[in-house]
Amino acid sequence: MRRRRTPAPPSPLPQRNGVDPVQVRLPGEGTWETVREYLVERLSGAGEGVVEGLFARGRVVGVDGQAVTETTPFTPGTYVWFHRDLTPEVPVPYPVDIVYRDTHIVVADKPHFLATTPRGSHIAETALARLRHDLSLPTLGAAHRLDRLTAGLVLFTIRPEERGAYQTLFRDRRIHKVYEAVAPNSPTPHTSASPTPTFPLTLTSRMEKPRTSLITLELPGPPNAITHITKLTHRTDLARYRLTPETGQTHQLRVHMASLGLPLLGDPLYPEIQPPVPPTDFHRPLQLLARELHFTDPITGRDHHLHSGRTLEAWESYEEWAGGS
């Protein structure tokens, strides 16, 4: 029978600008003589002298909040914490709006270009870090995630012990998500090898995203991605679509629309990977919006029907969106 790991003790360090300290659990066995020796090996990719600098400034602490020194012996299974020095990030110049809040959850309306949670090079400039700081809610956590380039509704939980109940809604498909998108009115010649689709329609396929790949691939095999698509309205060249996913594969909506020859406006990956843009370029956002969330609260029993107040710029003013103004 597999032994359950004892939960980690609470961090002795507070958050900094909404960002948690790094927690490291020392292995259950090893030949390192000191904590410093282990961290130098464990964090070898952090850069020369980084770990040494943390110890020199007393930034590594134990469970009692006291500084761990360069000579502190390695003790298997213990924990240490520290705040890393963050690389300066380009501020995303749009607010995170609050659509709903009670004592259990916060539903935010995330702008384009802002990551949901800390990941990779986006740490402080994330919806989670901003909301923790601005709402003074250090225990806030995300129940799910939107792509950085996608705008719209994100559900956050306030109490860590309740987070699993809300995450289960997404796992068990008991939360209804509706997206809106702007894409070509008819398939573009260079992306479509099939006839013009008739709406409404449902797409099913198998999607996998290799660990080292930027894009999600459609592959042979049992379907694991289901999307219902309706054309809401159209103009000569553009249309506004309603996308209702039954599943939550990475980039699912973008891949399915591109497979129809209807790639979303502003998509840098589908159908073809575009050259990267500077991090200061907030022009031409991906025209994808998480418009609605419908669910029954697993804690309170309340029925929620929540709507984003954002608009898709290319539909409201295509000239401004296309001109990057």
C-alpha positions in Angstrom: 0.0 0.0 0.0 1.4 3.4 -1.0 2.2 5.6 1.9 0.6 9.1 1.8 3.0 12.0 2.0 2.6 14.2 5.1 1.3 17.7 4.0 4.0 20.4 3.9 4.0 22.8 6.8 2.8 26.3 6.2 5.3 28.8 4.8 7.0 31.0 7.3 7.4 33.6 4.6 4.5 35.8 3.5 3.7 36.4 -0.2 5.5 39.2 -2.0 3.3 41.2 -4.4 0.9 38.2 -4.6 3.7 35.7 -5.4 4.3 32.7 -3.1 7.9 31.9 -1.9 9.6 28.9 -3.4 9.2 25.8 -1.3 11.8 23.0 -1.5 11.5 19.7 0.3 14.9 18.0 0.8 15.0 14.4 -0.4 14.5 11.5 2.0 18.1 10.4 1.5 21.3 11.7 -0.1 25.0 12.4 0.4 24.9 16.2 0.6 26.5 17.5 3.7 24.7 20.8 3.9 21.4 22.4 2.7 23.5 24.8 0.6 25.3 22.0 -1.2 21.9 20.4 -2.1 20.4 23.6 -3.3 23.4 24.5 -5.5 22.9 21.2 -7.3 19.1 21.3 -7.4 19.0 24.9 -8.7 22.0 24.7 -11.0 19.9 26.3 -13.8 19.3 29.4 -11.8 22.6 30.9 -12.8 26.1 31.2 -11.3 26.2 32.6 -7.8 22.4 32.8 -7.4 22.1 30.3 -4.6 25.2 31.5 -2.9 23.7 35.0 -3.0 20.5 33.8 -1.3 22.5 32.3 1.6 24.7 35.4 1.9 21.6 37.6 2.3 19.9 35.3 4.8 17.1 34.7 2.3 16.7 30.9 2.8 14.7 30.0 5.9 13.5 26.9 7.7 10.1 26.0 9.1 10.7 28.3 12.1 11.4 31.3 9.8 15.0 31.5 10.9 17.7 31.8 8.3 19.4 28.6 7.0 23.1 29.2 6.9 25.8 27.9 4.5 26.8 25.3 7.1 23.3 24.1 8.1 23.5 20.3 7.9 21.4 18.5 5.3 18.4 16.9 7.1 16.4 14.5 4.9 12.7 15.3 4.4 12.8 18.9 5.8 11.6 22.0 4.1 13.2 25.4 3.2 11.7 28.5 1.6 13.0 31.5 -0.1 11.8 34.3 -2.4 13.5 34.3 -5.8 14.6 37.6 -7.4 12.1 38.1 -10.2 13.2 39.2 -13.6 11.5 42.5 -14.4 8.3 41.9 -16.4 6.5 44.2 -18.9 3.3 45.4 -17.2 0.1 44.3 -19.0 -1.7 47.7 -19.3 -5.3 46.4 -18.7 -7.2 45.8 -15.5 -8.5 42.6 -14.1 -12.2 43.2 -13.5 -14.3 41.4 -10.9 -17.6 39.9 -12.1 -18.6 38.1 -8.9 -17.3 37.7 -5.4 -18.5 36.1 -2.2 -16.8 34.4 0.7 -15.9 31.3 -1.3 -15.0 32.4 -4.9 -14.0 35.3 -7.1 -14.8 35.3 -10.8 -12.6 37.7 -12.7 -12.7 39.1 -16.2 -9.2 38.6 -17.4 -7.8 40.8 -20.2 -5.8 39.6 -23.2 -2.1 39.1 -22.7 -2.3 38.5 -19.0 -1.4 35.0 -17.8 -3.8 33.3 -15.3 -1.2 31.9 -12.9 2.6 32.2 -12.5 4.4 30.2 -15.1 7.6 30.5 -17.1 8.6 34.2 -17.5 5.2 35.4 -16.3 5.2 35.5 -12.5 4.1 38.9 -11.0 2.2 39.9 -14.1 -0.5 37.3 -13.7 -4.2 37.5 -12.8 -3.6 35.5 -9.7 -0.8 37.6 -8.3 -2.6 40.8 -9.1 -5.8 39.7 -7.4 -4.1 38.3 -4.3 -2.4 41.7 -3.9 -5.3 44.0 -4.8 -8.0 42.1 -2.9 -5.7 41.2 0.1 -6.5 37.5 -0.4 -3.2 35.6 0.0 -5.0 32.2 -0.1 -6.6 32.9 -3.5 -6.1 30.1 -6.0 -7.2 29.3 -9.6 -9.8 26.6 -10.1 -8.8 26.5 -13.8 -6.8 28.4 -16.3 -7.2 30.5 -19.5 -4.4 30.8 -22.0 -2.5 34.1 -21.7 -3.7 35.3 -25.0 -7.4 34.5 -24.3 -9.6 37.1 -22.4 -12.6 36.4 -20.2 -14.0 34.7 -17.2 -11.7 32.8 -14.7 -12.9 31.2 -11.5 -10.7 31.6 -8.4 -11.3 30.1 -5.0 -10.7 31.8 -1.7 -10.4 28.9 0.7 -7.7 26.3 -0.1 -9.7 23.5 1.5 -12.6 24.2 -1.0 -10.5 24.4 -4.2 -10.9 20.7 -5.0 -14.7 21.0 -5.0 -14.6 23.7 -7.7 -11.8 22.0 -9.7 -14.0 18.9 -9.8 -16.7 20.9 -11.7 -14.3 21.3 -14.6 -13.0 17.7 -14.4 -16.5 16.2 -14.4 -17.8 18.7 -17.0 -20.4 20.1 -14.6 -19.6 23.7 -15.6 -20.9 25.1 -18.8 -18.4 27.4 -20.7 -19.2 29.5 -23.6 -16.7 31.4 -25.8 -16.9 34.0 -28.5 -14.5 34.4 -31.4 -13.9 36.4 -34.5 -12.7 34.6 -37.6 -13.1 34.7 -41.3 -16.7 34.4 -42.6 -15.6 31.6 -45.0 -12.6 29.3 -45.1 -9.4 30.9 -46.3 -8.0 29.3 -49.4 -4.6 28.5 -48.0 -5.9 26.8 -44.9 -8.9 24.8 -46.0 -9.0 21.6 -48.1 -12.7 20.9 -47.2 -16.0 22.5 -48.3 -17.4 25.5 -46.6 -18.8 24.3 -43.3 -22.5 24.4 -42.4 -23.4 25.7 -39.0 -24.2 24.8 -36.3 -21.7 21.9 -36.2 -19.8 19.7 -33.8 -16.2 18.9 -34.2 -14.5 15.8 -32.5 -10.9 14.8 -32.8 -7.9 13.6 -30.8 -5.6 16.2 -29.6 -2.2 16.0 -28.0 0.4 18.6 -27.1 3.9 17.3 -27.0 5.8 18.6 -24.0 8.4 20.4 -26.1 6.0 21.7 -28.7 4.4 25.2 -29.0 1.3 23.7 -30.7 -1.3 21.1 -30.1 -1.6 18.4 -32.8 -4.6 16.5 -34.1 -3.7 12.8 -34.3 -5.4 9.5 -35.2 -7.1 7.8 -32.3 -10.2 8.0 -30.0 -11.5 11.6 -29.8 -10.7 13.5 -26.7 -11.8 17.0 -27.9 -15.4 18.0 -28.6 -16.4 21.5 -29.7 -19.9 22.8 -30.7 -19.7 25.8 -33.1 -22.4 28.3 -34.1 -22.0 31.3 -36.4 -23.8 34.2 -34.6 -23.5 36.9 -37.2 -21.4 37.9 -40.1 -20.2 40.6 -42.4 -18.6 40.4 -45.8 -15.3 38.9 -44.6 -15.7 38.4 -40.9 -18.0 36.4 -38.6 -18.6 36.2 -34.9 -18.8 32.6 -33.6 -20.1 31.0 -30.4 -17.8 28.1 -29.3 -19.0 25.7 -26.6 -16.4 23.1 -25.6 -17.3 19.9 -23.9 -13.7 19.1 -23.2 -10.7 21.2 -22.2 -7.7 20.2 -24.3 -4.9 22.8 -24.7 -5.7 25.3 -27.5 -8.7 23.1 -28.4 -10.9 26.0 -29.8 -8.1 27.5 -31.8 -7.1 24.1 -33.3 -10.7 23.2 -34.2 -11.4 26.6 -35.9 -8.1 26.4 -37.8 -9.0 22.9 -39.0 -12.1 24.4 -40.6 -10.0 27.0 -42.4 -11.3 29.6 -40.0 -8.3 30.6 -37.9 -9.1 33.1 -35.2 -7.9 36.6 -35.9 -4.7 37.4 -34.1 -3.7 33.7 -33.6 0.1 33.5 -33.6 0.2 29.7 -33.7 -2.6 28.3 -35.9 -2.6 27.5 -38.7 1.0 28.5 -38.9 3.5 29.7 -36.2 4.2 33.4 -36.7 7.4 35.2 -35.8 7.4 36.3 -32.1 6.4 39.8 -31.3 8.1 42.0 -28.6 6.7 41.7 -25.1 5.8 45.3 -25.2 3.5 44.8 -28.3 -0.1 44.6 -27.2 -1.6 45.1 -30.6 -3.9 42.7 -32.4 -5.0 40.5 -29.5 -6.2 37.0 -30.2 -9.9 37.3 -30.9 -11.1 34.7 -28.4 -13.2 35.5 -25.3 -14.4 33.3 -22.5 -17.9 34.9 -22.5 -20.0 32.8 -20.1 -19.7 30.5 -17.1 -22.8 28.6 -15.8 -22.6 26.3 -12.8 -24.1 25.3 -9.5 -21.9 26.2 -6.7 -20.7 22.9 -5.0 -20.5 24.7 -1.6 -23.5 27.0 -1.5 -25.8 25.4 -4.0 -26.3 28.7 -5.8 -26.8 28.7 -9.5 -24.4 31.1 -11.2 -24.9 32.5 -14.7 -21.9 34.9 -15.3 -21.0 37.0 -18.3 -17.9 38.8 -19.4 -18.2 42.5 -20.0 -15.4 42.6 -22.5 -15.7 43.0 -26.3 -13.7 41.6 -29.2 -12.0 44.5 -30.8 -11.8 43.2 -34.3 -15.6 42.9 -34.4 -16.2 46.3 -32.8 -13.6 48.2 -34.9 -11.7 46.0 -37.3 -9.7 49.0 -38.7 -8.4 49.9 -35.2 -7.5 46.3 -34.4 -5.8 45.6 -37.8 -4.0 48.9 -37.6 -2.7 48.2 -34.1 -3.8 51.5 -32.7 
